């Protein structure tokens, strides 16, 4: 149905932090490595490399600026935890950086808005060519909740499917749920994370855009303590690829 109109949005797969941004982060090297291990959606650029659609990958760590958060802290629930678009706290509640409004605006201009402009332009081009667009928001998550996360429920599902009432049709999410179930994987809607990304210029305005978030529990495909792929990596990658190709 969607064919070339799919965008695979991959916002958290990279650990890269530019040197001038690193100088403003208060963690020592060992603590920063631990934070990146917890907060990076490791290998999602590989897991979702299915040969279908257009991949839009954010090139920096979410500790630089998080393109998945709402730009305005007033709209972003995680800003109360110091983890809005520009993080000031770590996943454990420690101070990550101290930054004023000017410094925040500079990081947003350098790292947040260019990514959203690229994503928005890609969506606009697909709409012009196909008349519709599907965004698959690609993530992974820890098997145990981090201190700052809003949902502390355990055990966690294998797959989290994030939806939006405006942009995620019931038939779409039901089809994805059934496909993962047939592969023996347990999925939940909007648990432990909710929602799915749509560029702000189109958000709740353009019904031609469909979006669904797919989050994969990391213990399925990697050793969470070391960050290394485990023996099931290729199986999980193949499963994701087959589902995307068959459903979308």
Secondary structure, 3 states (H helix, E strand, C coil): CCHHHEEEEECCCCCCCCHHHHCCCCCCHHHHHHHHHHHCCCCHHHHCCCCCCEEEECCCCCCCCCCCCCCCHHHCHHHHHCECCCECECCCCCECCCCCHHHHHHHHHHHHHHHHHHHHHHHHHHHHHHCCEEEEEEEEECCCCCCCCCCCCCCCCCEEEECCCCCCCHHHHHHHHHHHHHCCCCEEECCCCCCCCCCCCCCCCCCCEEEEEEEEEHHHCECCCCCCECCCHHHHHHHHHHHHHHHC
